[in-house]
Amino acid sequence: FEQSGNVEGSFLCPAEIQKVAPEICDNEQKLLVARRDNFEVKLSVLKSRLDQREKELDEANANSDRLSKSLAVTDQEAALVEPMVKKGLMAKTEQIRVEREQTDLHGQLNLAGETIKKTQAAITEAQLQVNELGLQLQQEALSDLTQALADLSVVDETIRGATDKVARTDIRSPVDGIVNTLDVNTLGSFVQPGAVVAGIVPTSETLLVEARVSPRDVAFIQPDQDALIKVTAYDFSIFGGIEGKVSTITADSLVDQKTGEPYYQVRVATEKSTLQRNGKTYSIIPGMICSVDIKTGRKTILNYLLKPINKARQEAMSER
């Protein structure tokens, strides 16, 4: 409530802080109550002073009205006395008394006017002090908030740095799986950037099968073509295969280091990594040998029957 300058209400502590550090919430609540009590005491003093000045102004106005009425009566009396003194019907001393009373009333009336001005100025000042007290409370709250946000920023930066250090001490696999091999197992050893730390056997549903395609067949292979993967460990006639789609094809041919035969590497992605038979699940793990049938198109029986004839026609008129 302090930021808005309102002295009512209570401190609302965030639930997450209340849970882990309730003493912080208690201290803030006590600080809030102390500030509110201090504010109310100062406000009470200023309001009491303002009420006193307003009473003084009422008294000064009443005194000014009384003096104005007395002066009016004295002026009338002087107007009656002066001609009678000139005619000798009244003593001169009476005229002097009336004039002295007029002068005295004028002085008192002027003094009452000054008192009214001073009292009005005091009331204005008291009202400003009341307003400034609320603004002062709000400014102090904003200043505390700014400092708290600055401190929080420093703490957040420290936490981020510490979190980053902790994160670097953990080695995380980019995929879910089971650790198959450990290439580094010495506690405190240094690992070079890019070095293999462990071999992971993925456990996700998706399999990525690498197949080799002859250069003479690669022209008919395209991404997203349907494929059928047959795992040699499971008899295809009994367990069937897994459907997939061509994912990527290498841009250039590769060479088998053992046979020297060129080939293109094709990756086929599947949506599952198991085979089903009689209600049982059979897992497929990395390293199993597969054969991949890629569906490049369709041909009719007539196409197969006419293929030798068409080939003979095309080569009949050629000369080697």
Secondary structure, DSSP 8 states (H G I E B T S, - for coil): -GGGT---S-----HHHHHH-HHHHHHHHHHHHHHHHHHHHHHHHHHHHHHHHHHHHHHHHHHHHHHHHHHHHHHHHHHHHHHHHHTTSS-HHHHHHHHHHHHHHHHHHHHHHHHHHHHHHHHHHHHHHHHHHHHHHHHHHHHHHHHHHHHHHHHHHHHHHHHHHHHHHS---SS-EEEEEES---TT----TT---EEEEE-SS--EEEEEE-TTTGGG--TT-EEEEEETTS-HHHH--EEEEEEEE-SS-EE-TTT--EEEEEEEEES-SEEEETTEEEE--TT--EEEEE------HHHHHHHHHHHHHHHHT---
